[in-house]
Amino acid sequence: MTSENKGYTLALENGRLHQKQEKIFLKPMVLYIPQQAVEAVNDLLSKLPDDREEGEFLLTVTNNNNGVSVDKTFSSLAALRDPLTAR
């Protein structure tokens, strides 16, 4: 029996606008590299509406194989963009 890798979903939601962007990574190990993680989050941010500057942000990583997810809430866009967050 073979099992298909469904990957991991990285999702970013603007709490004020309730709009969400997400991307599936079949090889999520790339997110362990801080620079790659920052680029992935910035890519999701760029797809949110321009009035995204205010409000909380919810960053979620979900294992699509078993449904387990980890969430982190950021109080502002500046907190989300903090380079130390990616480490």
NORFENUR-V579714 format. One record per run of one state. SS is the DSSP state (h for helix, s for strand, l for the rest). FROM is the first residue (numbers start at 0). LEN is the number of residues. Records with the same first field share a line. If there is no record, write none. Layout:
# NORFENUR-V579714
SS: FROM-LEN ; FROM-LEN
This chain:
# NORFENUR-V579714
l: 0-7 ; 14-4 ; 25-2 ; 32-1 ; 46-10 ; 63-5 ; 74-2 ; 81-1 ; 86-1
s: 7-7 ; 18-7 ; 56-7 ; 68-6
h: 27-5 ; 33-13 ; 76-5 ; 82-4
